[in-house]
């Protein structure tokens, strides 16, 4: 990244309930070379500075509501942050105080956490591994987070055994796939965190249902370079509410405010094939009843982030970057391997390489967007964009996704 004034890189990760609905977000960040996951008690000053910086940015320089909407934010706090009662500077109805696993459970920390809890703040213990010195923290905690990465059923059960009498909320984090999500549900976890929604539940052996097959056929035609305007209109008319949603998008102030479109053909003709095609890729996926709302939102964020990176880096076809972002979650939406689905859609080699192998410029935009989404911030160092601008692009992508979802009434 280019030189710049100090700033944080900021991302969020959804915390889901058993129905895969987002309940809250964990705020993930990097301040300089410090990752939120790396903040620890071995360097108090480093950790305190990192947390202070992210709090300052969140509540002064950035739009906190744009980042998390009406949800709560899980924010990591160091030992010194808690002793100094820094969390009390934040609204208790908007944050969950996440106590890092490296925080020493001494009398001071117990006293201060009790004070915060008495004032109405929720307390979460991060990366919890039981030992008898944590009994008082367990009593205080509203939420206990357990890392299930690479854990089998027996290992998860062993981690839960000391918590048989715990009355609070159990949160499984770093869930890798939907199978592990189901296992954690069966063990009684109430909250779930990880990128499991992005992945298909089954990779082979099941039949593509007719509604999925129809969706794939329409996506195939839509992304054919030789598709005509007339055929685009026919595709739109095949899906209930699609015409209405296209007109609503076309007439929304956030899209085009210069004139109003009364007919579908008018909107298609005036807005152009590229814009209509991108909207239809979105709307066709949104029309699929089984899609998780959060996955659709993250698809939109990713698509806009891809497009914004392409525009910022002066790429000649940012609309193709948007298309790559939209189609990159097709496997999670249709619950099939991406390679199988793309083999049926017959995209150009350039788009296929970008989606399957992250090759070419389009592939790099997708890779960087996913890296940002998953807070793999060190992978962004080669981008010729400074951290301040990158964070702005991410927040604008979230705002775009929210506005699109409002417009199409998903």
JOHUKA-V453548 format. One record per backbone hydrogen bond with DSSP energy under -1.0 kcal/mol. CO is the residue of the C=O (numbers start at 1). NH is the residue of the N-H. Records with the same first field share a line. If there is no record, write none. Layout:
BEGIN
CO->NH ; NH
END
This chain:
BEGIN
9->30
11->28
13->26
15->23 ; 24
16->192
17->20
21->17
24->15
25->74
26->13
28->11
29->36
30->9
31->34
34->31
35->38
43->47
44->48
45->49
46->50
47->51
48->52
49->53
50->54
51->55
52->56
53->57
54->58
55->59
56->60
57->62
62->64
63->67
64->68
65->69
68->71
72->25
73->96
74->27
75->98
77->100
78->82
79->83
80->84
81->86
82->85
85->88
86->89
87->90
91->94
94->73
96->75
97->124
98->77
99->126
100->103
104->106
106->110
107->111
108->112
109->113
110->114
111->115
112->116
113->117
114->118
115->119
116->121
117->120
122->97
123->142 ; 143
124->99
125->145
131->134
132->135
134->138
135->139
136->140
137->141
142->169
143->125
144->171
145->128
146->173
148->151
152->156
153->157
154->158
155->159
156->160
157->161
160->163
161->164
163->166
169->144
170->190 ; 191
171->146
172->193
173->148
177->181
178->182
179->183
180->184
181->185
182->186
183->187
184->189
185->188
191->172
192->16
193->175
195->198
196->199
209->213
210->214
211->215
212->216
213->217
214->218
215->219
216->220
217->221
218->222
219->223
221->224
224->227
228->232
229->233
230->234
231->235
232->236
233->237
236->239
239->242
241->245
242->246
243->247
244->248
245->249
246->250
247->251
249->252
252->255 ; 256
263->267
264->268
265->269
266->270
267->271
268->272
272->276
273->277
274->278
275->279
276->280
277->281
278->282
279->283
280->284
281->285
282->286
283->287
285->288
288->291
292->296
293->297
294->298
295->299
296->300
297->301
298->302
299->303
300->304
301->305
302->306
303->307
304->308
305->309
306->310
307->311
308->312
309->313
310->315
311->314
317->320 ; 321
318->322
319->323
320->324
321->325
322->326
323->327
324->328
327->330
329->333
330->334
331->335 ; 336
337->341
338->342
339->343
342->346
348->352
349->353
350->354
351->355
352->356
353->357 ; 359
359->363
360->364
361->365
362->366
363->367
364->368
365->369
366->370
367->371
368->372
369->373
370->374
371->376
372->375
375->377
376->379
377->380
378->381
380->383
386->390
387->391
388->392
389->393
390->394
391->395
392->396
393->397
394->398
395->399
396->400
397->401
398->402
399->403
400->404
401->405
402->406
403->407
404->408
405->410
END
